[in-house]
Amino acid sequence: MLKSLALLAATVASAEKDPNWKKFIEFKMKFDIEFENQEEDYKRFAVFKSNMEKAEELNLKSQSGAKFGPTKFSHLTSEEFKKMYLVRFNLDFSVLN
């Protein structure tokens, strides 16, 4: 328990000094997102930060003028997004025969 509190305190200190922290706060306000507790908040910040790094890489590589940045899904990992929003159909085509 004491170890996890120390880890959380270190996470809080480093996250709030991160330049992406302000973007994360703005993201949460824009999309009206709240998390259950501080631990989840910092976990989602890490995911958001990683996603924004990927967006920046895409912006640098883009030759089409497309702009990548925060969306209402930016706090989700790709696995979470797939699980929550991409439906897999188990279609039974035998009825067509």
N, C-alpha and C positions, 0 to 999 in steps of 0.2 A: 504494500500500500504506500509506504513512504517513498519507495523507488518510483512508483508511478506518479506520485505528486511532484517529485523532483523533475521527472521527465516532462510533465505538463508545464511546470514553471519555466523550464528551459525552452520549451516549444513556444510558449506565450511570448517570452522575451525576444526570441529570434524572429518570430512571425511578424510581430508588430513593428520591427525595425526594417522589415523587408519592403522595398518599394512597391511590390505587388499587393501589399496588404490594403492600401488605399483603394486600389482597383477592385479588390475583392469586396470591400465594404460597399463601394458604389454598385457593384454587380448585385449584391444581396438586396440593396435598397431598390434598384431598378426593377428587379424581378420579384420583389416582395418574398424573399426567401429567408427563413429562419431555421436554425438547427436546434435540436433538443437540448444540447449542452455545449459547454466550451470545448470539450474533447472532440466532439463531432465537428464543431466549427473549425478547429485547427486541422483536422483530417481533411475536410472539404477544401480548406485553403490550399493544402498541399496538392490536391487534385486539380484545383483551379489554376494554380501556378504552373503545373506541368502542362495543362491544356493551353495556357497562354503562351508558353514557350514553343509549343508545337505550332500555334497560330502564327507566331512571329517568324518561325522558320518558313512556313508556307507563304507568308507575306514577302519574305526575301526572295523566294524561288518563283513567285508568281510572275508570269509574263503577260497575263491577260488583264491586269489591273484589278483583279479580285482582291477584296480586303477581308482578312480573317480576324476575328476577335471574339469577345464574350457573347455568348448566347444564353438562353435560359437553361441550357444543359451543361454549362461549363463546369459545374461542380461534380459532374458524374464521370466515372471512368468509362472507357469505351465498352467494357464488359457490362457495366450497370446499364448504360444506354441501350445496348443491344437487348438485354434481358427485359427492360421495361417498355421499350418502344418498338422494337422490331418483332413482328409476329411471324412465327413459323407455322406454315400451314401443313397439316398432314392430310392431304387431299386423297380421297378414295375415288379413283377413276374407274373402279370396277362397275359402278352404277351406269356408266356410259356404254358398256358392252351389251 
